[in-house]
Amino acid sequence: MIKIKKKIVYFDLDNTLVNFQSGVDQIPLWKRNEYNGELDNVPGIFKLMKPIKEMVELFNQMADDARYDVYILSTSPWDNPTAASDKVDWVKKYLPLYGYKRLILSHHKHLNVGDYLIDDRTANGAGQFGGELIQYGTDKFPTAESIKTYLNV
């Protein structure tokens, strides 16, 4: 039997699997003003966010594909005391089957070894990732479908 090495793929959470703005929209205006410019530090915000449906579907499809080993690689804001647990709760709620024990929180994404990182930004080491950065939301990869086509999923 020939064993095929699975491609390791990381998905970012915020603005990749998760619609960050959907959480912001649920925060009262007075609290948004209190955290002016640093809304990712609002306690509880990450639990409020809605999924980006097409990207969650892509994650699940790739997780179910024998060619891929998928993980979630996200950064938890240092000054938000609930961010890490909120992100765990979000994964449990929206990715209960394939997200199980596949969440990695790091401020240094480039330290993870893998073939692909699907992320909307180059921050927190994503731009220095050793594999290929697939930057979601750019002209080259504007949709989940474009990523799906590129990776032949």
ZINOR-V784261 format. One record per residue. RES is the residue in one letter. D_FIRST is the distance of its C-alpha to the first C-alpha in whole Angstrom. Layout:
# ZINOR-V784261
res=RES d_first=D_FIRST
res=RES d_first=D_FIRST
This chain:
# ZINOR-V784261
res=M d_first=0
res=I d_first=4
res=K d_first=6
res=I d_first=10
res=K d_first=13
res=K d_first=15
res=K d_first=19
res=I d_first=21
res=V d_first=24
res=Y d_first=28
res=F d_first=30
res=D d_first=34
res=L d_first=36
res=D d_first=40
res=N d_first=40
res=T d_first=37
res=L d_first=35
res=V d_first=39
res=N d_first=42
res=F d_first=44
res=Q d_first=48
res=S d_first=47
res=G d_first=48
res=V d_first=51
res=D d_first=52
res=Q d_first=53
res=I d_first=54
res=P d_first=58
res=L d_first=60
res=W d_first=62
res=K d_first=59
res=R d_first=57
res=N d_first=60
res=E d_first=60
res=Y d_first=57
res=N d_first=58
res=G d_first=55
res=E d_first=53
res=L d_first=52
res=D d_first=48
res=N d_first=50
res=V d_first=52
res=P d_first=51
res=G d_first=49
res=I d_first=48
res=F d_first=44
res=K d_first=44
res=L d_first=46
res=M d_first=44
res=K d_first=42
res=P d_first=39
res=I d_first=38
res=K d_first=37
res=E d_first=35
res=M d_first=33
res=V d_first=32
res=E d_first=31
res=L d_first=29
res=F d_first=28
res=N d_first=27
res=Q d_first=25
res=M d_first=23
res=A d_first=22
res=D d_first=21
res=D d_first=18
res=A d_first=15
res=R d_first=16
res=Y d_first=18
res=D d_first=20
res=V d_first=23
res=Y d_first=26
res=I d_first=30
res=L d_first=32
res=S d_first=36
res=T d_first=39
res=S d_first=42
res=P d_first=45
res=W d_first=47
res=D d_first=50
res=N d_first=49
res=P d_first=49
res=T d_first=47
res=A d_first=44
res=A d_first=41
res=S d_first=42
res=D d_first=42
res=K d_first=39
res=V d_first=37
res=D d_first=39
res=W d_first=39
res=V d_first=35
res=K d_first=35
res=K d_first=37
res=Y d_first=36
res=L d_first=32
res=P d_first=32
res=L d_first=28
res=Y d_first=26
res=G d_first=29
res=Y d_first=29
res=K d_first=29
res=R d_first=28
res=L d_first=31
res=I d_first=32
res=L d_first=36
res=S d_first=37
res=H d_first=40
res=H d_first=37
res=K d_first=34
res=H d_first=34
res=L d_first=33
res=N d_first=29
res=V d_first=26
res=G d_first=24
res=D d_first=24
res=Y d_first=26
res=L d_first=30
res=I d_first=31
res=D d_first=35
res=D d_first=38
res=R d_first=40
res=T d_first=40
res=A d_first=41
res=N d_first=40
res=G d_first=38
res=A d_first=36
res=G d_first=37
res=Q d_first=36
res=F d_first=33
res=G d_first=30
res=G d_first=28
res=E d_first=29
res=L d_first=32
res=I d_first=32
res=Q d_first=36
res=Y d_first=36
res=G d_first=40
res=T d_first=40
res=D d_first=41
res=K d_first=37
res=F d_first=36
res=P d_first=39
res=T d_first=36
res=A d_first=33
res=E d_first=33
res=S d_first=33
res=I d_first=30
res=K d_first=28
res=T d_first=29
res=Y d_first=28
res=L d_first=25
res=N d_first=24
res=V d_first=23
